[in-house]
């Protein structure tokens, strides 16, 4: 496996080093060790061409259908004033939902104005198909990144030491602003840094250009978010605080990042183009994410 940056002739700059997805048909111990080392150091890795064009197109079409259907259901159940995600009001966007978990539902939350995370429909085909959620090449990387064993081996993708704890679509609609910097979850141990217990796999369903709003990350920040303010000040004083980066992914690539790393979605400054991303969250067995979605459902009255 060659761990190389995107070619300079590429139509999109990479913004980061992209690794090739190891193939399960050969011994990939060394490749997995490289990925684990980069992930532990930076808090994230980028993989090229995880899903092919046909698969991506199938997922994108379903994501668009589910997004529209979800807002129709919200309206039919009396939760919103109109049956789409927003309407124009005096030249401004009026969104159907308010920002935050308390204003959202188990099926959809607006994370920031115009930026929606939607598990709705992700428990069904095509998102729940085996070639997506049980993709052997991807799962061996998941095994390696969540393994407690530093001596990475070619592991069984049926390993029950981890599980898929959430699947959703994050859609940044036209006009959505920059998110604030945040981590998706906390540390298990607040006294010392421990290996990753949970991470997101972001797979864009369109090529992500700067105008569409890439995900911006601060490399290495997963090591300081257990006590952010003083540890960030200390890192600045030592000169070890690293500058943010914005990997630019093509449709079907993957950005895998530690739940604890500082990141944000950048603004979608286009006028008509959505930026849909498939999110698969993997965690060690025993960990439950109780922070990112409410318990109430669209069907609750």
N, C-alpha and C positions, 0 to 999 in steps of 0.2 A: 504494500500500500504506500503510495506516495502522498505525504501530507504537504500539499503545496497550495499556494495562493492561486486565485483565479488568474487565468491568462490575461495579459495586458490587452490582447485583442478582443477580450470579452465585451459584450454590449453593456454590461453593468459592472462597475467596480465592486470588488468583494467587500472591502472594509475590514477583512479579517482573514486568517488562514482557514481554508476549507479542507476537511479531511474526506477521503473516500470511505464509503460504508464498507466494512470488511465483509467478505463473503463466507457464509457458513460452510461451504464445501471444502475449505482448506483450513490448515492450522493458522489461526489468526492471533495467537498469543501475543506476539510482539506488537501487532497493530492495536490490539485492545489495551495493552500497557501504555502505548503512546497516548491514546485517547484518555485513559484514566489519569495519566500524569498531567496532561493539559487541562483537564476538567478540574482536578484538585487545585491546581495553581491559579487558574483564571476564573473559575466558577462557571464556565460555560465552554462549549465547543460548537463548531459548525460542521455539518455533514452535507455533502453534495449529493443530489439526485437520489433521495430516499424513495420517493414515489415517481413513477413515470407519468408522462403527459396524459395518457388515457385515464389513469387513476385520479390524477389531480382534477381533470375536467369533470369527472363523475362526482367527486366530492364537492367541487365548487357549485355545480348545478343544484345539488341537494341542499347545500348550505343556503343558497339564495332562496330556494323554495321554502325551507324551514323558517328562515328569518321572516319572510312575509306572512307565513301561516301563523307563526307565534304571535305577531302583533294583531292579526285578525282575531285570534283566540282571546288575547288580552282585552280587546274591545268588546267582543261578544259576551265575555264574563263580567263586564262592567268595571274593569280596572283602569281603562284609559278613555280619553275623550274622542279619539279618532283611531281608525284601524290600520295606521301605518306608523313607522317609527318616529316620524316628525312631520310637521307642516310649517309652511312659511307664515310668519306673523310680523307684519311691518318690516319686511326685509330681513328678519332674523329667524333662526331655527327655533321652533317650539317642539320640544321632544315629548313623546308620549309618556316616558318614564322620567322620574327624578334620579339624580345621582346617588349611588350607594346601596349597600346591602339591605338596609332597612326599607328602602323604597322599591326593592326588587323582589324577585321570585326565584324559587328553586330552578325554574326553567330559563330565566334570563335576568341579568343585572346590567344596569348602565354604570360602567366603572368611572367614566368621566364624560363630560358632554359630547355626545355623538359616538362614544366608544362602548360597544355592547359585548358582553360575554354571555353565550347562549348554549347551555347544555341541551336545550330542547331539540329532540330528534336525534341526538348523538348516541342513543342506546339502540338505534335501529340501523338497518342497511341504508347507505353503504358504509357508514362510520363504524358500525359494529362488525363488519365483515372480517373474516380471518386474515385476509391479506393486509388489513390495516392494523387491527389490534393485536394480532398474533404473528406479525411479520418477523420471521426468524432472524433476518440480518439485523433488524433494529433491536429486537429483544436481547440479542447477545451483547449489544452495546449497553442496554439498560442493565443487564446482569453485571457487567463489568463496572459500571459507574456506581452501583449500589452495593457492590460486594464488600464485605468486611475483610476479605482476604486481599492483602496487597500484592500477593503473587498471583496475578491474573491468569486464569486458565480459560480454555475453551469450555464455556459453561452451557448447561442444559437450559434452553429457553423456557422449559416448563418449570423452572425453579420456583418454589412457592415462597421464597424469601422476600419477594416483592409483588406488587399488584398494580393494576391500573385503577387509580382511585378517582379519576374524573376524565371526562372527554367533553370538549366544548368547541364552539366557534367564536373567536374574537373578531368582530367586525368594526373597523374604524371607518365611519362613514365620511363623505365629503364635508369638510369644514370642521372636523373634530380637532380639538386643540392638543398641544403637548400635555401629556400626563405629568403629574408630579413624580419625583423620584420615590421609589418604594421597593420593599422586598415583599414577596408573596406569602412568606411565613417566617416564623421565628426559629431560634436555636433550641435544640433539645437540652443542651448543657450551656448555661450562662457563665460558667467559670472557665471553660477552656474550649478550644475549637475541636469539633469532631467531624468525621466524614459526612458527606451528604446523606440525608435520610429521605429527601423528596426533591423531585425536579420536574420541570416542564419540558415537553418536546413541542416546539412551535414549528409547524409546517405551513408556510404560506401557500395559498391556492391561486395566487397571481405573482408575477415578478414584482418585487418590492423595490421601487425607485425612491429617491429622496422625497419627491413631492407626495408620494403615498404615505410616507411616515414609517421608517424602519423602527425596530426596537433598539433602543440605546442602552448600553450596559457599562458599568464601571468595573473593569477587570480586577479580580482579587477582593472585591468588596464583601464577598460572603464571609471573609475572615474577620470583619470588623463590625458587622451589623448586630452582634450580640450585645454591644454597648457602644452604639454608633457615634454619638457626639464626641466623647473623650477619645475613642480609638481613631476616629477620623482626624481629629486635631493632632494626635500623636503621629499618625502616618504622614500628615502634611509636614510636621516639624522634622521628621526623619527623611523626608523626600521620597517616601515609598508609596504615596497615594498616586494611583495610576489614572491617566486621562480616560474619559469615556470613549467608547467606540460604537460604531453603528454598522454591523454586518449587513450587507445588502444581499438578500437571498433571492434566488429564482424560485418559481413555483416548483414544489416538490423537494426542495432542500429542507434541512432541519437545523434549527437553533435549539440546543439543549442547555438549559441553565438551572443552576441550583436555586431552590426556593428562597434562599437567604441573600442572593446577590442583588445589589441595587440596579434597578432598571426602570425604564419608562417607554411608553409608546410615543413616538414623535407625531407631530400634527399631520393630518391628511389635508394638504392644501389644494387638492384637485377639486374641481367643481362637480364631477359626475361619477368618479370611480371609487368603489368600495375597496377596502383592503381586508379580505377575509383570511383568517389563519385558523387552521386546525390545531387545537391544543390537546395534547395527551399528557396527563399528570401521573407519574409513576412514583411510588413510595415503598419504603420497606414495610413488610408485614407488621401490623400492630400500630402503625401511625394512621391517624384519622385527621383529615383536614376539616375542621369545624368552623373555620373563620371566613371562608370566601363566598359562601352562598347561604341564603336564609333557608329556614325549614318550610316556610309557607309556599304553597303551590298556586298556580293560576286557577286551578279547579277549586281552591278553598273559597268559601263564600263568607 
